[in-house]
Amino acid sequence: MELYLSLSAYGGVSTRKALTVFWEAGIRHVELAIGPRPDVDALQAIQDFREQGIVYRAHHAFIWGDRHYPFNLAQPQDWSYFHRLTDYLASMKITAYSVHGGNFSSTANRSQAYTTFLENIHYLHQLCLMRGISLGVETMYPTLPNSAVENLLDNASEVAQFCLDAPQVKIVVDLAHLNIWHDKSQIALAQWLRLPADKLLEIHISDNDGRQDIHSRITDTTWWLSQISQFPSGVPLVLESRLNRLPMSVVQQEYERIAALIFTSK
């Protein structure tokens, strides 16, 4: 089992700056993600640290150039972008890519949004399959009651339905997102952690207040800690707790603390 640190944990700086901090902290497993500032050096920085020994995974609308390309898989897509993106992943020997389910207006039809998302996932899966990339879809979370949008896959029943509708696509269990589920319980958590290891792409870890996805640090009261022994062997973990602009020594200490917490409890 490997512990990756997400670039979303160190946002607001260039990709090279974030990767430099991670490298100096001794971190060799990194998930490319939104967070760093887009810039013309991002592609070269990713390549340079790959050549030094960093192993990458990639997540959703990650930064890989001088602009951020947000996308919503509950809406029709420009597939030329995804052809370029999956070609890039293949060129970098990145074999794991995960996405969000997408969101839709609170006044729109959820069923239609889900149907569009499912069609998009099937197409994206084919692009990934042709390039030797494993595709995963992340468990999402309910938005606040006054939000103008809702997330797909924000509850156990819809995720279970997705598993039936797209059995060839893997699942990314985000434990912080499950903390916001209205129907969360230790039993439900154990159910998702008991998915076959080959059905899970990765597990995302951080903490929050049970209402919003604030990516806070993991503490002794983090709700899923009692389930660490149930984490399936061989499934990578991705740490997403915010460490923005903190010194390298703090990033190193936090990464090592979480690694010790996870691996000594297994």
Disulfide bonds with the S-S distance in Angstrom:
none
